[in-house]
Amino acid sequence: MKTFFLLLFLLSPLFAFCDEGWIYVNRDEKVNHFQLNNKGKLHYNDQMIDGFSMQQKASRLAISPFSPDGKFAVVFSFGDQESQCALLQMEKHSAANLSLGGTPVVWNSWSAAGPYLLLSSYTDQDNSLYSVSLGTVQARKIPIQLQKSGEKEELDTTTVSWTSPNTFEISAFIHCASCDSRQEEKVIRSYKLTVNAESLEVKSEEQPLPPED
């Protein structure tokens, strides 16, 4: 898993990809109900989205699947400047910018029955999770710190499972960062995390590792 994200990070310096269900729009292109003009203005159903203008040197947008109620979507821009991330409010045709540290991962998770969104970013050290309240449109980094000195932490976003409107579970893996290349991918500890998206409380439960071949 870590190798996958690292490879994509190297191939595209501003984004990593895990993009099931996302759509991509280039300048002067219309895809489904979205259209991006040459000036970087985004339109939905032929009406301009207020509050969002793509950075000048960017050429492409990634737009997430809608929230379960159809009221929200996430948009990232592709370019050689700092990345852009915004929350689209579809009924209002407006956008609110979100600030993430590191390289955004083209991935998200909506709470099925609650007003929360999860986003992820990636650096050469680890990856981070952010909880976004759809009410306040504020991105807050979830404080997950499992690694020790000489280790790397991996949060497996493919394992996210919402257990309540504001609580989800996710698997985390710890790798040896100071080992040689053959041993660096080896998982030395595994955890199941239970996270409250509202309070940001994190509970960790170490899991047994599978037997080595």
Phi, psi and omega per residue, in radians:
M1 nan -0.814 -3.139
K2 -1.112 -0.682 3.131
T3 -1.073 -0.701 3.124
F4 -1.033 -0.875 -3.123
F5 -1.176 -0.678 -3.119
L6 -1.139 -0.725 3.132
L7 -1.076 -0.782 -3.126
L8 -1.226 -0.551 3.066
F9 -1.087 -0.725 -3.137
L10 -1.225 -0.610 -3.119
L11 -1.276 -0.563 -3.133
S12 -2.335 1.848 -2.942
P13 -1.172 -0.257 -3.101
L14 -1.906 -0.172 -3.098
F15 -2.535 2.574 2.856
A16 -1.959 2.816 -2.930
F17 -2.222 2.358 2.980
C18 -2.719 1.195 -2.617
D19 -1.842 0.559 -3.126
E20 -1.014 2.143 3.072
G21 1.531 -0.111 3.123
W22 -1.404 2.704 3.038
I23 -2.092 2.737 -3.064
Y24 -2.188 2.385 -3.099
V25 -2.281 2.197 3.048
N26 -1.607 2.913 3.044
R27 -1.025 2.527 -3.126
D28 0.999 0.682 -3.141
E29 -2.397 2.568 3.047
K30 -2.086 2.221 3.121
V31 -2.258 2.102 -3.055
N32 0.952 -2.123 -3.099
H33 -1.671 0.018 -3.100
F34 -1.796 2.480 3.072
Q35 -2.422 2.368 3.114
L36 -2.050 2.121 -3.125
N37 -1.529 3.107 -3.057
N38 -1.166 -0.392 -3.137
K39 -1.547 0.046 3.104
G40 1.499 0.239 3.102
K41 -1.563 2.317 -3.108
L42 -1.714 2.357 3.098
H43 -2.104 2.551 3.051
Y44 -2.250 2.197 -3.062
N45 0.906 0.729 3.073
D46 1.183 0.263 3.073
Q47 -2.107 2.326 -3.051
M48 -1.196 2.466 3.042
I49 -1.458 2.016 3.114
D50 -1.286 2.522 3.026
G51 1.566 0.060 3.115
F52 -2.323 2.227 3.031
S53 -2.442 2.099 -3.062
M54 -1.164 2.444 -3.135
Q55 -0.981 2.622 -2.946
Q56 -1.033 -0.715 -3.059
K57 -1.554 -0.016 3.075
A58 -1.397 2.703 -3.097
S59 -2.271 -0.111 -2.999
R60 -2.613 2.546 3.070
L61 -2.033 2.615 2.946
A62 -2.043 2.269 -3.098
I63 -2.140 2.264 -3.051
S64 -1.341 2.901 2.903
P65 -1.038 2.654 3.140
F66 -1.175 2.754 3.002
S67 -1.095 2.824 -3.099
P68 -0.961 -0.542 3.128
D69 -1.558 -0.008 3.094
G70 1.338 0.177 -3.036
K71 -1.656 -0.294 -3.020
F72 -2.361 2.754 2.953
A73 -2.666 2.851 3.110
V74 -1.927 2.492 3.091
V75 -2.270 2.360 3.016
F76 -2.068 2.611 3.031
S77 -1.918 2.638 3.119
F78 -1.879 2.257 3.116
G79 -3.063 -3.065 -3.123
D80 -1.784 0.184 3.004
Q81 -1.776 -2.970 3.067
E82 -1.069 2.552 -3.079
S83 -1.210 2.726 3.053
Q84 -1.987 2.446 3.052
C85 -2.435 2.312 -3.135
A86 -2.523 2.664 3.052
L87 -1.756 2.109 3.119
L88 -1.557 2.297 3.040
Q89 -1.848 1.782 -2.886
M90 -1.150 -0.710 -3.100
E91 -1.188 -0.583 -3.127
K92 -1.546 -0.163 -3.041
H93 0.898 0.878 -3.126
S94 -2.410 2.890 -3.125
A95 -2.368 2.583 3.055
A96 -2.204 2.215 -3.112
N97 -1.221 2.488 3.088
L98 -2.095 2.465 -3.106
S99 -1.874 2.086 3.091
L100 -2.127 2.520 3.046
G101 -1.565 2.496 3.120
G102 1.508 -2.865 -3.113
T103 -1.555 2.095 3.126
P104 -1.113 2.455 3.022
V105 -1.684 2.282 3.132
V106 -1.304 1.361 -3.088
W107 -2.762 2.592 3.002
N108 -2.739 2.913 3.073
S109 -2.539 2.195 3.096
W110 -1.686 2.426 2.989
S111 -1.233 2.311 -2.993
A112 -1.139 -0.630 -3.060
A113 -2.208 0.325 -3.116
G114 -2.460 2.898 -3.012
P115 -1.551 0.971 -3.115
Y116 -2.319 2.644 3.122
L117 -2.314 2.403 3.031
L118 -1.871 2.362 3.029
L119 -2.239 2.828 -3.094
S120 -2.372 2.613 3.023
S121 -2.359 2.873 -2.988
Y122 -2.405 2.436 2.981
T123 -2.242 3.125 3.120
D124 -1.303 -0.069 3.120
Q125 -1.755 -0.747 -3.097
D126 -2.894 -3.074 2.996
N127 -2.149 2.684 -3.025
S128 -2.153 2.696 3.061
L129 -1.988 2.512 3.095
Y130 -2.184 2.390 3.031
S131 -1.771 2.234 3.141
V132 -2.046 2.111 3.028
S133 -1.414 2.152 -3.141
L134 -1.238 -0.254 3.099
G135 -1.403 -0.782 -3.117
T136 -1.689 -0.219 -3.085
V137 0.910 0.886 3.137
Q138 -2.149 2.234 3.100
A139 -1.631 2.183 3.126
R140 -2.155 2.283 3.140
K141 -1.266 2.297 3.126
I142 -1.416 2.173 -3.050
P143 -1.352 1.567 3.114
I144 -1.965 2.045 -3.093
Q145 -2.423 1.619 -3.079
L146 -1.911 -0.399 -3.042
Q147 -1.414 2.662 3.036
K148 -1.829 3.138 3.123
S149 -1.030 2.333 -3.136
G150 1.443 0.211 -3.136
E151 -2.154 2.801 3.044
K152 -2.160 2.519 -3.098
E153 -1.872 2.346 3.098
E154 -2.166 2.176 3.054
L155 -1.775 2.055 -3.065
D156 -1.521 1.644 -3.073
T157 -1.140 -0.332 3.120
T158 -1.199 -0.231 -3.107
T159 -1.722 0.034 -3.112
V160 -1.042 2.266 3.119
S161 -2.458 2.099 3.131
W162 -1.399 2.199 -3.136
T163 -1.813 -0.195 3.074
S164 -2.767 3.034 -3.134
P165 -1.003 -0.425 -3.113
N166 -2.261 0.239 -3.098
T167 -2.271 2.414 3.108
F168 -2.440 2.844 3.060
E169 -2.024 2.617 3.120
I170 -2.663 2.575 3.085
S171 -1.589 2.519 3.099
A172 -2.296 2.532 -3.113
F173 -2.264 2.499 3.111
I174 -1.953 2.252 3.137
H175 -1.999 2.768 3.081
C176 -1.457 1.974 -3.127
A177 -1.475 -0.316 -3.078
S178 -1.758 0.053 -3.132
C179 -1.429 2.974 3.048
D180 -1.234 2.962 -2.985
S181 -1.039 -0.549 -3.112
R182 -1.286 -0.512 -3.108
Q183 -1.684 -0.215 -3.039
E184 -1.121 -0.554 -3.119
E185 -1.366 -0.212 -3.072
K186 -1.162 2.303 3.067
V187 -1.413 2.161 -3.137
I188 -1.792 -0.362 3.005
R189 -2.602 2.670 -3.140
S190 -2.362 2.473 -3.100
Y191 -2.337 2.612 2.862
K192 -1.839 2.139 -3.126
L193 -1.838 2.413 2.998
T194 -2.010 2.100 -2.972
V195 -2.160 2.341 3.029
N196 -1.646 2.004 -3.062
A197 -1.212 -0.308 3.142
E198 -1.543 -0.920 -3.095
S199 -1.517 -0.280 -3.056
L200 1.187 0.301 3.067
E201 -1.201 2.346 -3.117
V202 -2.131 2.183 3.035
K203 -1.978 2.292 -3.107
S204 -2.041 2.456 3.103
E205 -2.291 1.982 -3.117
E206 -1.173 2.426 -3.080
Q207 -1.926 2.602 3.075
P208 -1.166 2.491 3.094
L209 -1.467 2.574 3.091
P210 -1.133 2.646 3.118
P211 -1.101 2.513 3.118
E212 -1.283 2.579 3.118
D213 -1.195 nan nan
